[in-house]
Amino acid sequence: MAKGLEHSLVFESEYIQDIACRDEVDRQILWELRGAGEYGMLPRDVAARLCDKRFTRFYVTARLTQMNKKLDAMLGQRVAEKRGKNWALTNFMRSAWDSTKDDFGEETKEVTN
């Protein structure tokens, strides 16, 4: 049902993270990819930013694949996609984060006025 209504529904990033992420490591991977921009980041660079030696590029790739499968099963969307050798957030995830940012911006304007 969500697949058919995807153009009219706006999902919050917290909801998407609750579906796709199983722990704080997944959330941190998404946060790093968010900061990487539209061209993404190499898995080895994401692993290096996680500051734990047990996280390798293969581990990051496996985690992203798992998140994609979970979100695809629930909403028919993907969290991240390959762009060359890099992983980057999909347009769906970017729009979810942008809508959340816009909502917070409007709330702060109302409070200050």
DSSP file (Angstrom, degrees, kcal/mol; ACC not computed):
  #  RESIDUE AA STRUCTURE BP1 BP2  ACC     N-H-->O    O-->H-N    N-H-->O    O-->H-N    TCO  KAPPA ALPHA  PHI   PSI    X-CA   Y-CA   Z-CA
    1    1 A M     >        0   0    0      0, 0.0     4,-1.4     0, 0.0     3,-0.3   0.000 360.0 360.0 360.0 -41.6    0.0    0.0    0.0
    2    2 A A  T  4  +     0   0    0     72,-0.3     4,-0.2     1,-0.2     7,-0.2   0.835 360.0  59.8 -64.1 -31.8    2.8    2.4    0.9
    3    3 A K  T >4 S+     0   0    0      1,-0.2     3,-0.8     2,-0.2    -1,-0.2   0.893 106.6  46.0 -63.4 -40.2    4.4    1.7   -2.6
    4    4 A G  T 34 S+     0   0    0     -3,-0.3     3,-0.3     1,-0.2    -1,-0.2   0.791 118.2  42.1 -73.2 -28.0    1.3    3.0   -4.3
    5    5 A L  T >X S+     0   0    0     -4,-1.4     4,-1.9     1,-0.2     3,-1.1   0.196  77.6 115.3-102.1  15.4    1.0    6.1   -2.2
    6    6 A E  T <4 S+     0   0    0     -3,-0.8    -1,-0.2     1,-0.3     5,-0.1   0.779  73.9  54.1 -61.3 -27.9    4.7    6.9   -2.1
    7    7 A H  T 34 S+     0   0    0     -3,-0.3    -1,-0.3     1,-0.2    -2,-0.1   0.779 115.8  37.9 -77.8 -25.1    4.2   10.2   -3.9
    8    8 A S  T <4 S+     0   0    0     -3,-1.1     2,-0.3    -4,-0.1    -2,-0.2   0.650 104.2  79.8 -98.8 -17.0    1.6   11.5   -1.5
    9    9 A L     <  -     0   0    0     -4,-1.9     2,-0.5    -7,-0.2    -7,-0.0  -0.709  60.8-158.5 -93.0 142.0    3.1   10.1    1.7
   10   10 A V        -     0   0    0     -2,-0.3     2,-0.4    89,-0.0    -3,-0.1  -0.978  10.9-157.2-118.9 119.1    6.0   11.8    3.5
   11   11 A F        -     0   0    0     -2,-0.5     2,-0.2    81,-0.1    88,-0.2  -0.755  13.6-128.0 -97.3 139.9    8.0    9.6    5.8
   12   12 A E     >  -     0   0    0     -2,-0.4     4,-1.9     1,-0.1     3,-0.2  -0.557  19.2-122.8 -81.9 151.3   10.0   11.0    8.7
   13   13 A S  H  > S+     0   0    0     83,-0.6     4,-2.5     1,-0.2     5,-0.2   0.843 110.8  57.2 -65.1 -32.9   13.6    9.9    9.0
   14   14 A E  H  > S+     0   0    0      2,-0.2     4,-2.2     1,-0.2    -1,-0.2   0.898 106.6  49.3 -64.8 -39.2   13.1    8.6   12.5
   15   15 A Y  H  > S+     0   0    0      2,-0.2     4,-1.6     1,-0.2    -2,-0.2   0.919 112.2  47.6 -64.3 -44.0   10.4    6.2   11.2
   16   16 A I  H  X S+     0   0    0     -4,-1.9     4,-2.8     1,-0.2     5,-0.3   0.901 111.6  50.4 -65.1 -41.1   12.6    5.0    8.4
   17   17 A Q  H  X S+     0   0    0     -4,-2.5     4,-2.4     1,-0.2    -1,-0.2   0.875 106.6  55.2 -65.8 -36.4   15.5    4.5   10.7
   18   18 A D  H  < S+     0   0    0     -4,-2.2    -1,-0.2    -5,-0.2    -2,-0.2   0.871 113.8  41.8 -63.0 -35.3   13.3    2.5   13.1
   19   19 A I  H  < S+     0   0    0     -4,-1.6    -2,-0.2    -5,-0.1    -1,-0.2   0.946 125.7  30.6 -74.2 -49.8   12.4    0.2   10.3
   20   20 A A  H  < S+     0   0    0     -4,-2.8     2,-0.3    -5,-0.1    -3,-0.2   0.839 105.9  72.9 -85.0 -35.1   15.8   -0.2    8.6
   21   21 A C     <  -     0   0    0     -4,-2.4     3,-0.1    -5,-0.3    42,-0.0  -0.606  47.4-173.9 -91.6 140.5   18.3    0.1   11.4
   22   22 A R  S    S-     0   0    0     -2,-0.3     2,-0.3     1,-0.2    -1,-0.1   0.663  70.5  -5.9-102.1 -19.7   18.8   -2.6   14.0
   23   23 A D  S  > S-     0   0    0      1,-0.0     4,-1.4     0, 0.0     3,-0.3  -0.903  84.9 -77.1-157.9-174.1   21.3   -0.6   16.3
   24   24 A E  H  > S+     0   0    0     -2,-0.3     4,-2.2     1,-0.2     5,-0.2   0.764 119.5  63.8 -68.0 -26.1   23.3    2.5   16.7
   25   25 A V  H  > S+     0   0    0      2,-0.2     4,-2.2     1,-0.2    -1,-0.2   0.923 102.7  49.1 -64.4 -43.6   26.0    1.4   14.3
   26   26 A D  H  > S+     0   0    0     -3,-0.3     4,-2.2     1,-0.2    -1,-0.2   0.916 111.0  50.1 -60.8 -43.0   23.4    1.4   11.4
   27   27 A R  H  X S+     0   0    0     -4,-1.4     4,-2.1     1,-0.2    -1,-0.2   0.883 109.9  50.7 -63.2 -38.2   22.3    4.9   12.4
   28   28 A Q  H  X S+     0   0    0     -4,-2.2     4,-2.2     2,-0.2    -1,-0.2   0.878 107.9  52.8 -68.6 -37.7   25.9    6.0   12.4
   29   29 A I  H  X S+     0   0    0     -4,-2.2     4,-2.2     2,-0.2    -2,-0.2   0.933 110.9  47.2 -61.6 -45.8   26.5    4.6    9.0
   30   30 A L  H  X S+     0   0    0     -4,-2.2     4,-2.2     1,-0.2    -2,-0.2   0.889 109.7  53.8 -63.3 -38.6   23.5    6.4    7.6
   31   31 A W  H  X S+     0   0    0     -4,-2.1     4,-1.7     1,-0.2    -1,-0.2   0.905 108.6  48.9 -63.0 -40.9   24.7    9.6    9.3
   32   32 A E  H  X S+     0   0    0     -4,-2.2     4,-0.8     1,-0.2    -1,-0.2   0.904 111.8  49.0 -65.0 -41.4   28.1    9.4    7.6
   33   33 A L  H  X S+     0   0    0     -4,-2.2     4,-0.6     1,-0.2    56,-0.4   0.840 106.5  57.3 -67.7 -31.8   26.5    8.8    4.2
   34   34 A R  H >< S+     0   0    0     -4,-2.2     3,-0.8     1,-0.2    -1,-0.2   0.911 108.1  46.5 -64.2 -41.2   24.2   11.8    4.8
   35   35 A G  H 3< S+     0   0    0     -4,-1.7    -1,-0.2     1,-0.2    -2,-0.2   0.654  99.5  71.6 -73.9 -15.2   27.2   14.0    5.3
   36   36 A A  H 3< S-     0   0    0     -4,-0.8     3,-0.4    -3,-0.3    -1,-0.2   0.694  96.1-137.8 -76.6 -19.0   28.9   12.6    2.2
   37   37 A G    X<  -     0   0    0     -3,-0.8     3,-0.7    -4,-0.6    52,-0.4  -0.418  42.9 -42.9  91.7-170.6   26.6   14.2   -0.2
   38   38 A E  T 3  S+     0   0    0      1,-0.2    -1,-0.2    -2,-0.1    -2,-0.0   0.708 132.6  56.1 -74.5 -19.6   25.0   12.9   -3.4
   39   39 A Y  T 3  S-     0   0    0     -3,-0.4    -1,-0.2     1,-0.2    47,-0.1   0.632  98.5-150.1 -88.4 -13.3   28.1   11.2   -4.7
   40   40 A G    <   -     0   0    0     -3,-0.7     2,-0.3    -7,-0.2    48,-0.3  -0.294   9.9 -82.4  84.6-164.2   28.5    9.1   -1.5
   41   41 A M  B     -A   87   0A   0     46,-2.3    46,-2.5    -2,-0.1    42,-0.1  -0.989  35.7 -99.9-147.7 147.8   31.5    7.6    0.2
   42   42 A L    >>  -     0   0    0     -2,-0.3     4,-1.9    44,-0.2     3,-0.6  -0.425  33.3-122.9 -66.5 144.5   33.6    4.6   -0.1
   43   43 A P  H 3> S+     0   0    0      0, 0.0     4,-2.4     0, 0.0     5,-0.2   0.835 112.3  56.8 -58.9 -32.6   32.8    1.8    2.4
   44   44 A R  H 3> S+     0   0    0      2,-0.2     4,-1.9     1,-0.2     5,-0.1   0.857 106.3  49.9 -68.5 -32.7   36.4    1.9    3.7
   45   45 A D  H <> S+     0   0    0     -3,-0.6     4,-1.7     2,-0.2    -1,-0.2   0.882 110.5  49.3 -71.3 -37.9   36.0    5.6    4.5
   46   46 A V  H  X S+     0   0    0     -4,-1.9     4,-1.0     2,-0.2    -2,-0.2   0.926 111.2  50.2 -63.5 -44.0   32.7    5.0    6.3
   47   47 A A  H  <>S+     0   0    0     -4,-2.4     5,-0.6     1,-0.2     3,-0.5   0.879 108.4  52.6 -62.1 -38.4   34.4    2.2    8.3
   48   48 A A  H ><5S+     0   0    0     -4,-1.9     3,-1.0     1,-0.2    -1,-0.2   0.864 107.1  52.5 -66.5 -35.1   37.3    4.4    9.2
   49   49 A R  H 3<5S+     0   0    0     -4,-1.7    -1,-0.2     1,-0.2    -2,-0.2   0.674  94.8  69.7 -74.9 -17.1   34.9    7.1   10.5
   50   50 A L  T 3<5S-     0   0    0     -4,-1.0    -1,-0.2    -3,-0.5    -2,-0.2   0.647  96.0-142.2 -75.3 -13.2   33.2    4.5   12.7
   51   51 A C  T < 5 +     0   0    0     -3,-1.0     2,-0.4    -4,-0.4    -3,-0.1   0.844  62.2 109.9  57.9  40.5   36.4    4.4   14.8
   52   52 A D    > < -     0   0    0     -5,-0.6     3,-1.6     3,-0.2    -1,-0.1  -0.958  61.9-145.4-144.7 126.2   36.3    0.7   15.6
   53   53 A K  T 3  S+     0   0    0     -2,-0.4    -1,-0.1     1,-0.3    -2,-0.1   0.713  95.7  65.2 -67.1 -20.2   38.8   -1.7   14.1
   54   54 A R  T 3  S+     0   0    0      2,-0.0     2,-0.7    -7,-0.0    -1,-0.3   0.675  83.9  86.6 -78.3 -13.2   36.3   -4.5   13.8
   55   55 A F    <   +     0   0    0     -3,-1.6     2,-0.2    -8,-0.2    -3,-0.2  -0.781  60.8 174.5 -89.0 115.8   34.3   -2.6   11.2
   56   56 A T     >  -     0   0    0     -2,-0.7     4,-2.1     1,-0.0     5,-0.2  -0.562  48.9 -97.3-109.8 176.7   35.7   -3.2    7.8
   57   57 A R  H  > S+     0   0    0      1,-0.2     4,-2.1     2,-0.2     5,-0.1   0.841 126.2  53.8 -63.7 -31.8   34.5   -2.1    4.3
   58   58 A F  H  > S+     0   0    0      2,-0.2     4,-2.4     1,-0.2    -1,-0.2   0.878 106.6  51.6 -69.6 -37.1   32.8   -5.5    4.0
   59   59 A Y  H  > S+     0   0    0      2,-0.2     4,-2.4     1,-0.2    -2,-0.2   0.910 110.1  48.7 -64.2 -44.0   31.0   -5.0    7.2
   60   60 A V  H  X S+     0   0    0     -4,-2.1     4,-2.4     2,-0.2    -2,-0.2   0.921 112.1  48.7 -63.1 -44.5   29.7   -1.6    6.1
   61   61 A T  H  X S+     0   0    0     -4,-2.1     4,-2.2     1,-0.2    -2,-0.2   0.902 111.5  49.6 -62.6 -41.5   28.5   -3.1    2.8
   62   62 A A  H  X S+     0   0    0     -4,-2.4     4,-2.2     2,-0.2    -1,-0.2   0.903 110.7  50.1 -64.6 -40.7   26.8   -6.0    4.5
   63   63 A R  H  X S+     0   0    0     -4,-2.4     4,-2.3     2,-0.2    -2,-0.2   0.913 110.9  48.7 -64.1 -42.9   25.0   -3.6    6.9
   64   64 A L  H  X S+     0   0    0     -4,-2.4     4,-2.4     1,-0.2    16,-0.3   0.889 110.1  51.8 -64.7 -39.1   23.8   -1.4    4.0
   65   65 A T  H  X S+     0   0    0     -4,-2.2     4,-2.1     2,-0.2    -1,-0.2   0.904 110.1  49.1 -63.4 -41.4   22.6   -4.4    2.1
   66   66 A Q  H  X S+     0   0    0     -4,-2.2     4,-2.3     2,-0.2    -2,-0.2   0.907 110.8  49.9 -64.2 -42.2   20.6   -5.6    5.2
   67   67 A M  H  X S+     0   0    0     -4,-2.3     4,-2.4     1,-0.2     5,-0.2   0.900 109.5  52.0 -63.6 -40.0   19.1   -2.1    5.7
   68   68 A N  H  X S+     0   0    0     -4,-2.4     4,-2.3     1,-0.2    -1,-0.2   0.909 109.7  49.3 -61.6 -42.3   18.1   -2.1    2.0
   69   69 A K  H  X S+     0   0    0     -4,-2.1     4,-2.0     2,-0.2    -2,-0.2   0.911 111.7  48.4 -64.5 -42.7   16.4   -5.5    2.4
   70   70 A K  H  X S+     0   0    0     -4,-2.3     4,-1.6     2,-0.2    -2,-0.2   0.938 115.2  43.0 -63.9 -47.0   14.4   -4.4    5.5
   71   71 A L  H  X>S+     0   0    0     -4,-2.4     4,-3.2     1,-0.2     5,-1.0   0.866 112.3  54.1 -69.4 -34.8   13.2   -1.2    4.0
   72   72 A D  H  X5S+     0   0    0     -4,-2.3     4,-0.7     4,-0.3    -1,-0.2   0.879 107.9  50.6 -65.1 -37.5   12.4   -2.8    0.7
   73   73 A A  H  <5S+     0   0    0     -4,-2.0    -1,-0.2    -5,-0.2    -2,-0.2   0.865 120.9  33.7 -67.6 -35.7   10.2   -5.4    2.5
   74   74 A M  H  <5S+     0   0    0     -4,-1.6   -72,-0.3    -5,-0.1    -2,-0.2   0.909 139.5   7.4 -87.6 -46.1    8.3   -2.8    4.4
   75   75 A L  H  <5S-     0   0    0     -4,-3.2    -3,-0.2     2,-0.2    -2,-0.1   0.506  90.0-116.7-120.1  -8.0    8.0    0.2    2.1
   76   76 A G  S  <<S+     0   0    0     -5,-1.0    -4,-0.3    -4,-0.7     2,-0.2   0.751  79.9 108.4  75.5  22.4    9.4   -0.9   -1.3
   77   77 A Q        -     0   0    0     -6,-0.8     2,-0.3    -9,-0.1    -1,-0.3  -0.760  62.2-125.9-124.2 171.1   12.3    1.7   -1.1
   78   78 A R        -     0   0    0     -2,-0.2    15,-0.3     1,-0.1    12,-0.2  -0.886   1.7-149.1-119.5 152.5   16.0    1.5   -0.5
   79   79 A V  S    S+     0   0    0     -2,-0.3    11,-2.0     1,-0.3     2,-0.3   0.917  80.6   4.1 -82.3 -49.3   18.2    3.2    2.0
   80   80 A A  E     -B   89   0A   0      9,-0.3     2,-0.3   -16,-0.3    -1,-0.3  -0.921  62.3-159.7-138.0 159.8   21.4    3.5    0.0
   81   81 A E  E     -B   88   0A   0      7,-2.9     7,-2.5    -2,-0.3     2,-0.3  -0.961  28.4-101.7-139.8 156.9   22.6    2.7   -3.5
   82   82 A K  E     -B   87   0A   0     -2,-0.3     2,-0.4     5,-0.2     5,-0.2  -0.614  27.9-176.0 -79.5 134.4   25.9    2.1   -5.2
   83   83 A R  E >  S-B   86   0A   0      3,-3.1     3,-1.6    -2,-0.3     2,-0.5  -0.841  71.1 -52.7-128.9  93.5   27.3    5.0   -7.3
   84   84 A G  T 3  S-     0   0    0     -2,-0.4    -2,-0.0     1,-0.3   -45,-0.0  -0.679 120.5 -26.0  72.2-122.2   30.4    3.6   -8.8
   85   85 A K  T 3  S+     0   0    0     -2,-0.5    -1,-0.3    -3,-0.1     2,-0.1   0.517 125.4  90.4 -96.1  -8.6   32.3    2.2   -5.9
   86   86 A N  E <  S- B   0  83A   0     -3,-1.6    -3,-3.1   -44,-0.2     2,-0.4  -0.467  70.0-135.2 -87.4 157.2   30.7    4.6   -3.5
   87   87 A W  E     +AB  41  82A   0    -46,-2.5   -46,-2.3    -5,-0.2     2,-0.3  -0.935  29.1 177.0-105.5 136.4   27.5    4.1   -1.4
   88   88 A A  E     - B   0  81A   0     -7,-2.5    -7,-2.9    -2,-0.4   -50,-0.1  -0.971  34.3 -99.2-137.4 152.5   25.1    7.1   -1.3
   89   89 A L  E     - B   0  80A   0    -52,-0.4    -9,-0.3   -56,-0.4   -10,-0.1  -0.400  43.6-114.7 -66.7 147.0   21.7    7.7    0.2
   90   90 A T     >  -     0   0    0    -11,-2.0     4,-2.2   -12,-0.2     5,-0.2  -0.296  25.4-106.5 -75.6 166.8   18.8    7.3   -2.1
   91   91 A N  H  > S+     0   0    0      1,-0.2     4,-2.6     2,-0.2     5,-0.2   0.838 120.8  60.5 -61.6 -32.8   16.6   10.3   -3.1
   92   92 A F  H  > S+     0   0    0      2,-0.2     4,-1.7     1,-0.2    -1,-0.2   0.930 107.7  42.9 -60.6 -46.8   13.9    8.7   -0.9
   93   93 A M  H  > S+     0   0    0    -15,-0.3     4,-2.2   -14,-0.2    -2,-0.2   0.889 113.0  52.6 -68.3 -39.4   16.2    9.0    2.2
   94   94 A R  H  X S+     0   0    0     -4,-2.2     4,-2.5     1,-0.2    -2,-0.2   0.911 109.6  48.6 -63.3 -41.7   17.3   12.5    1.3
   95   95 A S  H  X S+     0   0    0     -4,-2.6     4,-2.4     2,-0.2    -1,-0.2   0.859 109.1  53.9 -68.1 -33.2   13.8   13.7    0.9
   96   96 A A  H  X S+     0   0    0     -4,-1.7     4,-1.6    -5,-0.2   -83,-0.6   0.926 112.4  43.2 -65.1 -43.6   12.9   12.2    4.3
   97   97 A W  H  X S+     0   0    0     -4,-2.2     4,-2.0     2,-0.2    -2,-0.2   0.873 113.8  51.6 -70.0 -36.1   15.7   14.0    6.0
   98   98 A D  H  X S+     0   0    0     -4,-2.5     4,-2.4     2,-0.2    -2,-0.2   0.887 108.1  51.4 -67.6 -38.3   14.9   17.3    4.1
   99   99 A S  H  X S+     0   0    0     -4,-2.4     4,-2.0     1,-0.2    -1,-0.2   0.877 110.2  49.8 -66.6 -35.8   11.3   17.1    5.2
  100  100 A T  H  X S+     0   0    0     -4,-1.6     4,-2.1     2,-0.2    -1,-0.2   0.904 110.4  49.9 -67.1 -40.9   12.3   16.7    8.8
  101  101 A K  H  X S+     0   0    0     -4,-2.0     4,-2.1     1,-0.2    -2,-0.2   0.903 110.6  49.8 -64.7 -41.0   14.7   19.6    8.6
  102  102 A D  H  X S+     0   0    0     -4,-2.4     4,-2.1     2,-0.2    -1,-0.2   0.896 109.2  52.1 -64.3 -40.6   12.0   21.8    7.0
  103  103 A D  H  X S+     0   0    0     -4,-2.0     4,-1.9     1,-0.2    -1,-0.2   0.907 110.6  47.3 -62.3 -42.3    9.5   20.8    9.8
  104  104 A F  H  X S+     0   0    0     -4,-2.1     4,-2.1     1,-0.2    -1,-0.2   0.875 109.8  54.1 -67.8 -36.2   12.0   21.8   12.5
  105  105 A G  H  X S+     0   0    0     -4,-2.1     4,-1.6     1,-0.2    -2,-0.2   0.900 109.1  47.8 -63.8 -40.6   12.7   25.1   10.7
  106  106 A E  H  X S+     0   0    0     -4,-2.1     4,-1.9     1,-0.2    -1,-0.2   0.879 110.3  52.5 -68.0 -37.5    9.1   26.0   10.7
  107  107 A E  H  X S+     0   0    0     -4,-1.9     4,-1.9     1,-0.2    -2,-0.2   0.898 108.8  49.3 -65.6 -40.0    8.7   25.1   14.4
  108  108 A T  H  X S+     0   0    0     -4,-2.1     4,-2.0     1,-0.2    -1,-0.2   0.850 108.6  53.4 -70.1 -32.1   11.5   27.3   15.4
  109  109 A K  H  X S+     0   0    0     -4,-1.6     4,-1.4     1,-0.2    -1,-0.2   0.905 109.5  48.8 -65.6 -40.2   10.1   30.2   13.4
  110  110 A E  H  < S+     0   0    0     -4,-1.9    -2,-0.2     1,-0.2    -1,-0.2   0.876 111.4  49.3 -67.3 -37.1    6.8   29.9   15.2
  111  111 A V  H  < S+     0   0    0     -4,-1.9    -1,-0.2     1,-0.2    -2,-0.2   0.889 110.6  49.3 -70.2 -39.2    8.5   29.7   18.6
  112  112 A T  H  <        0   0    0     -4,-2.0    -1,-0.2     1,-0.2    -2,-0.2   0.777 360.0 360.0 -73.3 -25.3   10.6   32.8   18.0
  113  113 A N     <        0   0    0     -4,-1.4    -1,-0.2    -5,-0.2    -2,-0.2   0.479 360.0 360.0 -79.9 360.0    7.7   34.9   16.8
